[in-house]
Amino acid sequence: MKPPQVVGRGPSRARPLALITAAAMVAGPVLFSSSAAFADTREATEDSAAHGHWIALEGLGLDVVGAAYTQSSFPDTVGPVADPLNLSVLNGLGSIQLGTLSLPLIKPAPGGLGLLELGNLGAISSYSASPSVTESVASSGLINSDGSLNVDAAANGGYGFAKLDASQLLTQIIGADAVNALLDEASIQIGALGSRASSNAGTVGSEYMLTDLKLDVHSPAVEGLVDSVNTTLGVALKPIQDLLGAGGGIETILSGVVNTIDALPLTNASLNSASIDIAPLLDRVRTELLAEPLANTDNSVVVDLSTGSIRVDLASLVIDRSGGASLSSLPTNTEVLHGDTVNAILDGVTDALTGNGPESAISKIVDTVREGVYDLALNVSIQADISLPIVGALVDAPVTISGSLGGFVQQPGHAAPIVDTSQINVAGIPVGTVLQPIINALNGAVTSIGGVLGGVIDGVVDNLQPLVMGAVSPVVSGLLTDGLGPVLRNVANITINQQPTEAPFNEPGGDLGAESFTVRALNVSVLPNVGANGAVALQLGSSTVKALAEDPGTDPGTDPGVDPGTDPGADPGTDPGTDPGTDPGTDPGTDPGTDPGTDPGTDPGTDPGTDPGTDPGTDPGTDPGTDPGTDPGTDPGTDPGTDPGSDPGVEPGVDPGADPGTDPGTDPGAEPGTDPGAEPGTDPGTDPGAEPGTDPGTDPGAEPGTDPGTDPGTDPGTDPGTDPGADPGTDPGTDPGTDPGAGVC
């Protein structure tokens, strides 16, 4: 058989199949265990066969109607055979043993227990056809009615994701403490997929389709990161607030202002309040961090701090690493969670949280604080009690200073602080001696406060990134080192465009055994590094074919198949069975079997067997036994015993009578009815067989039965059959009955 040539071709378009909803009966839940790399291996003894399955898992009976499972073969089941997926069939399947955990294969509803959540998959089906000994085709997944991949439906994006939920397996990988603190959910989102394989006259072709692949994890540490950030920001902004505390720069300035006002004539002054409220800034940072997800520079990793979720665009990372044009054009046996991809994911999370990109957590925090710190409001209120002698109190009201910190430090885009003395600007107040000095004192305070704030704000901004990084980095490091990293390396091996017969697997055949070829859109080996009950292979969208490179044809198919069934069965069964069965069977069975069997078997067998056996046995046994026993025993025993017994009894009685002359001469004289019946039955069967009966009787009897099967079958069969039959039957019957009868006496 010529070695197959593997080629690829682009997906085709045709009318999609409708989804059948009729339920199929399946067995109740059963617990299974697995450690095999390839779950659906089955031997096909036919030269041409095809097999498609959308989902397969070692140990589970997924070869049931409605599970998108087909198989064809030539010539028994040429197909095409189609089997649409019925989700209710899969919902009845049993549990699987994954390490130390027993888990249902199918998750019945979101939030429930199960490994695979199917969602809205669309018109999933499998297709198989084996129209000839040199052609077979199989496909599975989102396909058309002719078995081609339904790329149009896949491109429209109208179907949802299937989800492989590994959350229940995390404790076996990172332990309970890490699950509670770092990573408590992990799942793989799988888009529309399918595969197709064909084998036609020695040329093997394959194609596959996968629209999307994502990784979703949830981290309690990431969800609590904003609270940690706010605590850190409170620490970062404390130097500004400390300016208002006892001995702080602003507190000192305001004390001087109060003293200045209090020293004016007619005036008493006291500080009501002074505050810088950082709460709005912390709220702003929180809002900024939670409003939109964070991302690394290429948007392949997105972190949502509001929920603690991390989504990884596995598709883009795999495409970038492999150099493929799309997720449906990757090299054979592309490993998704390759070491480089895992590092890219970890780097992406690091970049999204602590990187220098504009959308990272650190960048957003620092940028928000750098802008927001200048928006912080500083409010000062000083109580002024102005009284006149005799008249008494004219006014008892506050004078205030208010503005943003940016205004105090004259930051571009920020308005200057406002000094408000309107409440003491009343009739009767001496402007020159009281009001203006108060205004001057307050304006001086604004300048002084700005001078103090500038240096402190600069220091806060400069130290902000290191402080925030110090808060975020341990969370990220713990997540990656003790949570996400081990999970990515141990939860599953995911292979796109898997072909088991190619490197690195190098299996001797595909799912149908030796000489078969398999392609699957996706293979997921769950818990590959768990010793007991690990490496459970979940196969999605598998197609397998096998066929001969050349048609053995009609003649080889007739001669070895029909003619060997006809020739060796008819011709060899006719020729060796008829001709060799006729010639060796008829001719050797007729000639050696008929001729030696008829001639020596009839003549030597009948004639020597009948004639020498019957005739010499009957005739010589009857005639010599009866006639020589009666006639020679009576007449030759009486008369020929006297007259012929003298002359012929001496002369003929010596030669034929050496034995018959003694035995028939003695015994026929005593018991003529015994010896001539025994002796002539023996001697004429032996002696007349001895002379004609030994030569013809032995030769035609033994040799005619053996050698005369050819010639003696003719000659001794005729001659011994005639001579021993006629002559010994006549001569020993007549002559020994007459002459030896005289000699017997």
Stockholm file with secondary structure:
# STOCKHOLM 1.0

chainA/1-745         MKPPQVVGRGPSRARPLALITAAAMVAGPVLFSSSAAFADTREATEDSAAHGHWIALEGLGLDVVGAAYTQSSFPDTVGPVADPLNLSVLNGLGSIQLGTLSLPLIKPAPGGLGLLELGNLGAISSYSASPSVTESVASSGLINSDGSLNVDAAANGGYGFAKLDASQLLTQIIGADAVNALLDEASIQIGALGSRASSNAGTVGSEYMLTDLKLDVHSPAVEGLVDSVNTTLGVALKPIQDLLGAGGGIETILSGVVNTIDALPLTNASLNSASIDIAPLLDRVRTELLAEPLANTDNSVVVDLSTGSIRVDLASLVIDRSGGASLSSLPTNTEVLHGDTVNAILDGVTDALTGNGPESAISKIVDTVREGVYDLALNVSIQADISLPIVGALVDAPVTISGSLGGFVQQPGHAAPIVDTSQINVAGIPVGTVLQPIINALNGAVTSIGGVLGGVIDGVVDNLQPLVMGAVSPVVSGLLTDGLGPVLRNVANITINQQPTEAPFNEPGGDLGAESFTVRALNVSVLPNVGANGAVALQLGSSTVKALAEDPGTDPGTDPGVDPGTDPGADPGTDPGTDPGTDPGTDPGTDPGTDPGTDPGTDPGTDPGTDPGTDPGTDPGTDPGTDPGTDPGTDPGTDPGTDPGSDPGVEPGVDPGADPGTDPGTDPGAEPGTDPGAEPGTDPGTDPGAEPGTDPGTDPGAEPGTDPGTDPGTDPGTDPGTDPGADPGTDPGTDPGTDPGAGVC
#=GR chainA/1-745 SS CCCCEEEECCCCCCCBCCCCCCCCCCCCCCEEECCCSCSCCCCCCSSEEEEEEEEEETTSCCCSTTBSEEEEEETTBCCCEEEEBCHHHHHTCCEEEETTEEEESBCSSTTSSCSEECCSCCSEEEEEEEEETTEEEEEEEEBBTTSCBCHHHHHHTCSCCEEEECGGGHHHHHCHHHHHHTCCEEEEEECCEEEEEEEETTEEEEEEEECCEEEEEECHHHHTHHHHHHHHHHHHHHHHHGGGSTTCHHHHHHHHHHHHHHTSTTEEEEEEEEEECCHHHHHHHHHHHHHSCEECTTSSEEEETTTTEEEECHHHHHHHHHTCSSTTSCCTTEETTCHHHHHHHHHHHHHHHHSSSTTSHHHHHHHHHHHHGGGCEEEEEEEEEEEETTTEEEEEEEEEEEEEHHHHTTCTTCCCCEEECTTTCCTTCCIIIIIHHHHHHHHHHHHHHHHHHHHHHHHHHHHHHHHHHHHHHHHHHHHIIIIIHHHHHHSEEEEEEECTTSTTTCCSEETTEETCEEEEEEEEEESTTCSSSCCEEEEEEEEEEECCSSCCCSHHHHTTTTHHHHTTTTSTTTTTTTSTTTTTTTHHHHTTTTHHHHHHHHTTTTTTTTTTTTTTTTHHHHHHHHHHHHHHHHHHHHSTTTTTTTTTTTTTTTTTTSSTTTHHHHHHHHCTTTHHHHHHHHHHHHSTEETTEEHHHHTTTTTTTSGGGTTTTTHHHHHHHHHHHHHHHHHHHHHHHHHHHHHHC
#=GC SS_cons         CCCCEEEECCCCCCCBCCCCCCCCCCCCCCEEECCCSCSCCCCCCSSEEEEEEEEEETTSCCCSTTBSEEEEEETTBCCCEEEEBCHHHHHTCCEEEETTEEEESBCSSTTSSCSEECCSCCSEEEEEEEEETTEEEEEEEEBBTTSCBCHHHHHHTCSCCEEEECGGGHHHHHCHHHHHHTCCEEEEEECCEEEEEEEETTEEEEEEEECCEEEEEECHHHHTHHHHHHHHHHHHHHHHHGGGSTTCHHHHHHHHHHHHHHTSTTEEEEEEEEEECCHHHHHHHHHHHHHSCEECTTSSEEEETTTTEEEECHHHHHHHHHTCSSTTSCCTTEETTCHHHHHHHHHHHHHHHHSSSTTSHHHHHHHHHHHHGGGCEEEEEEEEEEEETTTEEEEEEEEEEEEEHHHHTTCTTCCCCEEECTTTCCTTCCIIIIIHHHHHHHHHHHHHHHHHHHHHHHHHHHHHHHHHHHHHHHHHHHHIIIIIHHHHHHSEEEEEEECTTSTTTCCSEETTEETCEEEEEEEEEESTTCSSSCCEEEEEEEEEEECCSSCCCSHHHHTTTTHHHHTTTTSTTTTTTTSTTTTTTTHHHHTTTTHHHHHHHHTTTTTTTTTTTTTTTTHHHHHHHHHHHHHHHHHHHHSTTTTTTTTTTTTTTTTTTSSTTTHHHHHHHHCTTTHHHHHHHHHHHHSTEETTEEHHHHTTTTTTTSGGGTTTTTHHHHHHHHHHHHHHHHHHHHHHHHHHHHHHC
//
